[in-house]
Amino acid sequence: MTMQRRTFLRISAVGATGVGLSLLGTGPAPAAVSPLGTAPTTPFAVGVRRYNWTRGSRPCTTYVYYPATGTPGGNPVTNAPVADGVFPVYNYTHGFGSSPQNSLFFIRPLAAAGFIVPAPHFSYNGAGEVRSGEPSKDVSAIITQTLALNSSGPLAGHINTDIGVGVSGHSLGGMTTHGLLTAWPDSRIVSANPQSCEDMGTPATSITAKVVFVHGDRDNLTRYDSARQAYNEMAWPKAFLTFVGGSHTSFWSDQRFPRTVVDWARWTMYDDTAARDRLPADAAGSNTRWEAQLGGDTPGGPAVYSLVAQHSGKAADIYEASTAAGARLVQYTPNSRPNQRFEFVAAGDGHVRVKALHSGLFLQPTGTTNGADIAQQTDSGATGQQWRVVDHGGDVISLVNRESGLAMDVWEYSTANSARITQYTYTGNANQRFTRRRV
């Protein structure tokens, strides 16, 4: 179903004053050699070089930050020697009135983790210029120039030009980033992080990026609901880190912000599955909300999974492979039959629908009280067919029903074949945890 797009409110000019924040240890550490496709295991020192690029008549002055030789933890060193290794590119675009130098709270940990970070210095005319697409086109040109540095000069041989690129940015820079996924797409992008952005349009079919949004839900400069619209329309893998009560920039001084996004970059660019599994813990806290629809490693989704109960090792199974509406969900010894296969279909606002592969019907409780069976039902669009995914890490999830607020639960901790799967008050216990295995 095509979602009707909202009309944007105009945002005010967004100021940004950077906060210098060291997120790395200050003690010496050996430089980590990063061969192609291997995530570094220790942080790097950070170097920076300035390039006075242009796109036509538009200046595209860019500071390229990179892993450098030396002791990790200090400020970026101008023209420092590059560290041993081959590193992917992850662009960062600042917001109105800011600069790369005022954005080191994010750029520095990203470069120290093993990324080449081109960071343009833009003098925006305002939100209208961003909505014209020119800054997004500038970033595409800057990415091209950055990748070309692999052929000659001090960064030659150190840039991974084969796996695609990442893009990130804050405020107008976040909108510039989202523009590269929508109205002015760059098909080289495989990972993205719009921060405090507004929706820039319908996702482009040429983009297969894994996208994590970051936003404060009390932002009075860029609308949180517009960022949610953007998130809802994205195909997974995707995630949204909300700073509850957060403003436009309040999360800058919160280490959960760079820690989460850096691990997102490590997973999506280095295939670092340990970093992926750290994401729920990276983002956790009393004033944060982490939502993730990772969907396996294929961005186009939906992917097909089995759901294996953690306490019993048995798989969610439509009883006797029935294709009839109302057939119950039970647990059974795992097998390759399609009645143990499920698609997770995005339902918007951080929820999914779970579709039985063999029947095309959707999982739904038979009531709204504790102990109600889960059954398959004809697609109705009802909130009872929508589930919130609680990500415990390591591909282990719980499913909480949107209508009832109760969790999918193997009744009374049974380990027997054909034990019924019901809903019950969420506890996070092992009989409410399922390993979601890609099949």
N, C-alpha and C positions, 0 to 999 in steps of 0.2 A: 504494500500500500504506500503510495506517495504521500509524504507528510506535507501539509500546507505550511508554507514558510511564513514566519512572523515578520512584521515590519519592524525595523530597528529603530530604537531611539538614538538620536545623535549623542555621542559621548563628548564630554568636555575635553579640552586639551589636557593631556595627562603628563604631569611632571614626575620626574624620577630622580631621587637623590640616592646614590649608591651607598651602601654600608660595607666598609671593608671587613671581611670576616674570614679568618683562617679556619678551614675545615680539615686541614691535614695536620698530622703530627709534626713537631718541629725537630725531632731527633733525626739523625742520619739514617738513611736506608739505602740499600744497594739499588742501582737502576735495574728495572725489570725488562728483560729482553722480550719483545712481543713479536714473534713470528706471525705471518699471515694467518688470521683466523683464531689466534690464541689470546684470550683475555689476560692482560697484565695482572700480576698478583700483588704488586706493591706500588705505591704512588711514585710519580715522577716529580722532579722539579719542573717548572714551567718557563718556557721562553716565549718571546713575542717579536714579530717582525711586522713592519708597516709597509703596505703596498698602496700606491696612489693610482688605483684603477679607475676606469670610467666606463660608462655604457652610453655611447653616443655623447650627448652634451651633459649627461648626468654624472656628477662625481660619485665614485663608489670607494672612497678611502676605506681601507680595511686593515684591521689589526689581526694578524693570524697568530693565535696562541697554539703552543704545541708542547709535547713532552720533551724535556731537555735534560742534558747531563747536569749533575750537581745534586745538592742536598734538597730533598723535598721539603715543602712547607713554607718557603719564603715567597716574596713577591715575584711576579714575572720578570725575567731578566731579558733586556733588549738584545736581540741577535745572539742569544746563547746557542751553543752547539746542540743540534737535535740528538735525542737519545737513540740508542740502538732500537730498531724495531720498525714495523710497518703498521700504520695507524689509520683508522677510518676518519672521515670528515663529518663533523657535527656543527653546523652553523648556529650562531646566536645573534639575534637582532634585538637591540635595546628599544625602549619606549621613548615617548616624547620628552625632549629636554635632557635626556640622559646620554650615555656614551659607553663604549666598551670598558673604559677605565672605571666607570661607576658601577659596572656590572660584574666585577671580579668575584663577588660572593657566589656567583654561579659558574662563570667561565673558568675560574681557577680550578675548582674540583673536577670539572669535566675534562680539562686538558690534563690534569694530574693523573686522571684515571686511564689515560691512553687514547686521547682523541685530538685530532687537528681541529681547532675551533676558529674558523674565520668569523670575525665580528665587525661588521661594517659600522661606520660612524655616520649616521643619517641626521640631517636637519629637516625634520618633517614640517610641512605646512599645516598639518592637522589631519584629522580622521578622513577628510575628503580625499587627500592625496593617497592615503592607504587604500581607500575604496576604489580609486582609479586603477589600481593594480601596478603602478610604477615601482613602488618599493619591492613588491614580490618579484617583479621582473628583474630588478636590480640584484636581488639575492640569487636568483638563478644564474645571472651572469657572474656573480662573485664565486659561486660554487664552481662554475666552469674554470675560472681563473685559478682557483685554489687547486683543483685537480691537476691543472697544467703544471703546477709547481713540482709535480713528481718527475718531470722530464729534465729539468735543469735547475741549478741553483742549490742553496744549502739544504732544502727539503727533498731533493731528488732521491727517489728510491725509498722514501719513508711514508708515502701516502698510499693507502689502499684505494685504488681506483676501480676495483672490480665489483664491490658488493653493494653499491649505492651509497647514499648519503643520509644524514640526519639533519633536521632543522628544528630550531627552538627560538623562542622570543617572548618578550613581555609586553603587555599592553598593546600599543600600536605595532610593536614588534611581534606580539602574539597574533594579532590580526594579519600582519604580513605573512607569518608562518601558516596560519589557517588558509590564507589566500592561495598558497602554494599547493594546498591539498584540494582546492575547490575551483575557483574561477580562473586561476592562472597556474594550472598544475605543472609540476615538474616530475616527470615519471621516474627520475633517479632517486626520489625520496622513498626510503624504506622505514624511517623512524621519525617521529615528530613529537614536539612538546609545546603546544600553545599555552602560555601563561597569561591569566587575566585578560582573555581575548573576548571579542564578540564574533558572532557567526558571520562568515564571509560568503556563504553560498552552499549550493548542493555539492556533496563530495564527488570528485571527478572519477569516472570509471577507470581512468588510466593509472590511478594511484592505488597501491597496495601497501600502505604504510601502517605500522603499529603506532598508535597515537595515545599519549597520556596527557590529559588536561590538568592544570593546577589553577585553582581560583579560590578566593575568599568569598563566602556567601553573603557578606555585608559590604561588598565592593560598591562604592557609589560613583565610580568613574566608568567602568566597563561592566555591563550587566551580566550578572551570574546566570539569569535565566536564558540569555542568549548563548552563553557558553554551553549550557545544558542542551539547548537545541542542537548546537554543533555536535556535541558528544552523541546525542541520541541518533543522529543521522549517519554517524560513522560506522562502517563495518568493523567487526572485531578482527584482530585483537585490539582492545582499547581499554583505557582505565581513566578514572577521574579521582583526583585527590582534592577534596574540599577541606579548606581550613574554616571550621565552623566559627562564625563570629569574626572571621578575618576580613581585613580591608584590602585595598588594591595592592598594597606592598607589605603588609604586616608579616607575611610568611618569609620574607627575605632573610630575616634574622633567625629563622627556625631551621635547624639542621635537617629536619625530616624532608624539607623541600629538595635541596640538592642531593641528599642521600637517595631519595626515591627516584629522582629523574636520572641520576648517574647510573643507578642499577638498571633502570629501564633501557638506557643507552647501551649498557654492557650486554644485556640480554639480546636486544634487537640488532646490534651491530657486530657483536663478538659471538653470538649464540651461547652466552654464558647462562646456562640454566640455573646455576646456583644463585646468580644475581636475580633472576626471575623469582625464585623461591623466597628470596629475602624481601620482596616488595611489600607484602602485608605487614611485616614487622617494621620495615623502613618507615612506613606511613602511619603506624599505629600511634594513638594518643587520645587523650580525653577531648581534645578539640579538633580532631580530624575525622574525616569519613573517607574510607577507601573503597572504591567500587571498581571491579575488574571483570571484564569479559575477554578472557585471553584466547579461547577458541582454538587451542592447538597452535601450530606454526603456519597455518594457511590463512592469510589475512582475509580472503574473500568470504569465508564462513558461509553457512553454518557447517561445523565439523560434526562428525559422528563419533559417539562415545559409548562405552559401557560405564556403568556406575556400580562399583564394588563396595559393599558395606565394610567399613573398617573393622568392626568387631567380629564379623563372621567370615569374611573373605568370600561372601556370596554376592551374586550380581542381581541388580534390579531386573525384573523379568515380568512381562505381561503374561498372566496365568494361562497356560496351555496354548500360548501363541494365538489367542483369540483376536479377531479383528473387529469384534463387536463393541460398540459404545457401551461403557459401563464395566468392561472387563477389568479385574483388579490387578494392581501392582503387587508383586510378591518378591521374595528373594529366592535364588536358586543357584545351584552349582554353575559357575561360569562356563559358557560354551560359545560357539560362533553363530548361533541362530539369531535372526534379525529381531526377534522379540526381546532381545537383550541389548538392542542398539537404539540410541536416542540422539536426535539432533537438538542442539540448543539454538533457538531462534530468538534474536534480539526483539524485545517488546517495548523498548524505550524506557527512559527514566531509571536506568540501572537494573532493569528486570529482563528475564528471558522466559520464553515458553519452551517446554520440553516435549518434543514430538517423538512418538514411537515410530521407529523406522518401518516396521512391518505393516502397520495399519494406517499411518498418516494421522492418527488421533493424538490429542494432547493430554498430558497428565493434569488432573484436577482432583482435589479432595471432594468426597461425597457430602461434606457438610463443613461447618466452621468451628466445630468443637474438638477438643482433645479426643483422639482415638478414631476419628473419621478415616475411613479407608481412602487411599489414593487409587484412582481409576483413570482409564483413558476415555476421553469424551470428544465429540465432534467439535471442531474449531468454532468458538463462539465469540472470541474477543473479550470474554469476561475476565475480571481481575483474579478470579479463582484459578485461571490458567496461567497466571504469571508468578514467577518465582524470583526472589533475590538470591544471588549467589554469594555466599560467605566464603571467602578464599582463605584457607588455613595454610597455604603454601604446600609445595611438593605435590601439586595436582590433587590435593584433598580439599573437598568443598562440603558445605552444608547448603540446603535449599530451604528458604523460608517463603511460605506462601503469602502473596500480596494481600489477598482478601482476609485471611484469618490471622495472619501474623504468626502462625505455627509452623514448625519445622518438619520436614520429611523425616520419618523415624521408623526403624524396624521395631515392631511392637514387642514390648517387654524383653528387649535384648535377646530375642530368640536367635539361635544359630541353626535352626532347622530349615530344610528345604520347604518351600511354599509358605513360609511364615509371612504374614501380611505386612505390608508397608503402609503406615498410617501417617497422620500428622500429630504433633505433640508440642507442648511448650518448649521453646528453644533452650537447650542446655549446652550444646556443643559436645555432648558425650559421643563416644565412639559409635553408638547405634544411630547417630544423626550425622555421621561423617561418611562420605563416599569418595573413594578414589575415582576420579574422572579420567578414564583411559581412552586415548585416541585409538580408534579402530578403522 
